[in-house]
Amino acid sequence: MIRRSSRFALMPWLVMVWLFGVGFAAAAPQSKTEIIVSAAISLKDALDEVTHLWAAVNPNVSVKTNYGASGSLEIQIEQGAPVDVFLSAAPKQMDALEAKGLLLEGTRKDLLRNEVVLIVPVGSSLSISSFQALARADVKRVALGEPTVVPAGQYAKEVLTNLGIWDAVNSKAVFAKDVRQVLTYVEMEDVDAGIVYATDALSSPKVKVVARAPENSHSPVIYPVAAIKSSKNPSAAREFTNFLSGPQARAVFQKYGFTFAKP
């Protein structure tokens, strides 16, 4: 009888412990889903702000960004880097991934456009007002993105080749790992001039734009976006790519000087 009474006496406590455990489990925060977005570094300022907007409306899906030259990011994805979404500064890199079947079907779209511009340090004493001036003897050093991996460098080479001065400029070129490094070289006055995107020039008070490349002198500067087929969170990756073309994100991109690709 004593044993039976003890057992029944314990039952209310066991029920309370069980209820407490259920309540605690229900109250415990759910772990966040994380997606990794690899993006051209020229998008950094704008995309950082866009991801903050995303976090406000999607608190359960965090975004981790990885910036660099589009060609380098492409190679990382091809080698199996855990990337969920890719934003390239040129179609070339996205084309390469699509040809290898690495994109999540139905997610690729052309998102943004940009311009190619020639910049010099604000305090430059050289009279540079055109791309053609880069071939002059008094222009000693010109910063460019490495054309094989940096889309801005690819576009720069196209412009200079179209103008017939590629060989002259190539001999004095300082090649950078990405377009932001080109911007830094010009800001620090390590070079006489550099070729970047209009949005990069807009981000710095230490440089000034002296010329804009004619549109027919290079391929259109188009930024495509797509989710990656190997994504561990394909639904979230799709949602984020759609968010990038929504009204909130478009307002941010426009603020930073980007224009929009035609649907």
N, C-alpha and C positions, 0 to 999 in steps of 0.2 A: 504493500500500500504506500509505503514511504517513497519507493521508487516511482510509482505511478504518479503520485502527487507532485513530485519534483519535475517530472517530464511535462505535466500540464502547466506547472508554474512557469516553466521556461518558454512555453509557446508564445505568449505575448511579446517577449523579448526577441524571439526569433523573427516574428512577423515584423517588428519594428526595424530590425536590422535589414531584413529583405526589402522593406519599403524604402529605407534610407538608401540602400544600394541602388535600387531602381531609380529613385529620384536623382541621385548623384550622377548616374550614367546618362540620364536624360539631360541633366544640366551641363554635363561636360561638353566643352566646345568641340565641334567636329574639325578634323584636320583639313587644312586648306588644300585645294588642288593647285598645283603650280604648272605654268607653261613657260617655256623658254623661247624667247623671241630673238632671233639673230637678224640684225638690221644694219644697213649701210650707215657708216658713222655720220654722214651728212644729215641723217635724220635725228640725231641724238637729242638736241634741244627740244624739238617738237614732240618726238615720241615719248620722252620722259614725262612731258606734261600730259600727253594723251593717256599714258598708263595710270597717272594719278586720277584722271577722270574715270577710267575703267574701274579702278579700285573702289571708287565711291558708289558705283552702281552694281558691282560684282564682288562683294567682299569675300566670297568663298573661293575665288579664283585669283591667285596672285600671279603677277607677271615678272619674270626675271629677264632683263635685257642683256644682250651680248652684241657689242658694236665692233665694227672693223671694216676693212675693205671688202667689197662684195665678192671678189674673187677668192679671197681667203676664207670667207664664210661658206662659200659654195664648196670648197675643198673639205672643210670641216664636216659639212653635212654628208658629202659623198663618203667620207671615212667613218660615218656612223655616230657623229656627235649627237647628243640627245636634244634635238631642236624640234620645236612644235610649229613655229611660224617663221617664215623667211621673208624679209623685205630687201630687195636688191635695188641698187641705183641704176641698173641697166637690165634689159631683157636677156642679154647674153648669158648671164649666170643662171637665171631662171630657166631658160631654154635648155641649158645643159642638164639641169636636174630633172626637168620634165622628160627629156629624151631617155633618161635612165630609169624612168618610172618611179621617181622618188617623191612626187607631189601627190597630195591627197586630192583625188578626183573631184572636180567641180569647184575648187576653192581659189584657183588662180584668177587674178584680175589685175588690170592696170590701174594703179591707184593715183599716182602723182606725176607732175612734170616739174622740170627745173630748167635753168638757163646756165650756159657756160660763159664765164666772165674773166677778164684780165684784171688783176689787182696789183697795186704797188703799195709800199709803206706810205702812210699819211705824210711823213716828212721827206719823201723822196725828192732829190734835186734833179733827177733825170726827167727829161721831157718825153714821157711815154704816153702815147694817146691811141695806140692801135696795136693789134697783134703783129703787124708787119715790123713794128719798131724793135721787136725782140731779136731780129736778125742783125741789128746794128752792132758795131764793134764796141761801143761804150756800154752796152748791156752785157754784163759779165756772167751773171748767174740767174737762171730761171727755174723756179720750182714747179715740178709736175708730179702727178701721181704716176706710179709705175704702171704703164699702159696694159701690161698683161694681167694684172689683178685688180687695178683701181679703175673703175669706170670713168671717173673724172679725168684720169690720165689717158684713157682710151679716147674720150671725146676731144681732149686737148691735141692728141696726136692727129686725129682726123682733121681738126681745124687747121693746124699748122701744115699738114700735108696738102690740104685743099688750097692753101695760100702759097704753096711752093717754098716754104721756109723750114720744113721739118729738119733737114740735115743741118742747117745753120744753127737752129735752136738746140737740137739733140746734142751737139758738141759742147754746149754750156749748161746742159740740164742738170738739175739736182733732183733726183727721183725720190719720192716719198712713199711711205708704206700705205698711206691713205690721204684723203683730201684734207682732213683736219691738220695733218702734219704740214702740208703745203701752206695752209693758212698760218700756222705757227712760224714757219720759216720767213714768211713775208712780214708778219707782225714784229718779229725779232730783228728785222732788217738783215738777215743772213743772206738774202737774195735780193736782186733788183726788182723782180716781178714774179708773179705766180698765176696759175690758171686753176680756178676753183668754180664752184657753183655760186649762183647769185645768193642763195640762202646762206652760204658760209660767209660771204662777204658782208651780208647784212648783220651777221652776229658779232662782228668785231668793229670797234671804233678806231682800231689801229691801222686799218687798211682803207683804201678807196678804190672804187671801180673806175677804170679808165677806158674800158671798151667791152662791148658785148659781142659775142660771136654770132654771126648771121646764122639763122636756123638751117639754111641749106649748106652750111659748111661742115656739118656733123650730123650724126644720127640723132633723132629726137631723144631727149633726156627723159626717159620714162621709168618710173619706179613700180615694178610689179610686186604683188604680194601673193603668198600662197601658204597653206598649211602643209606640213610635211607628212608623208604617208606613214612613217614609223612613229608618229606621235603617240605617246601613251595616254594622251587626253584629247582625242580627235574632236569630240564635241565642243570642248572649251576652245580648242584651236580654231574651229570653224566660227564660233561666236566672236572671237577676238578679231578675226579677219573681217567679219561683217561690221564690227564696231568701228574699224578703221575708216570705213567709207560712210559712216553715219554722220549726222549733223554736228554732234559735239566734237568729234575728231576733225572733221573738215574745217571747222572754225579755227581750231588750233593750228592746223597745217597752213591755213591761209595767213594767219597772224605771223608765221615765221617765213613767209614769202613763197611758199609752194603754190602751184596752181594744180588743177585737177585734170587727170587724163580723161579722155572721152570714153564713155561706157562702151 
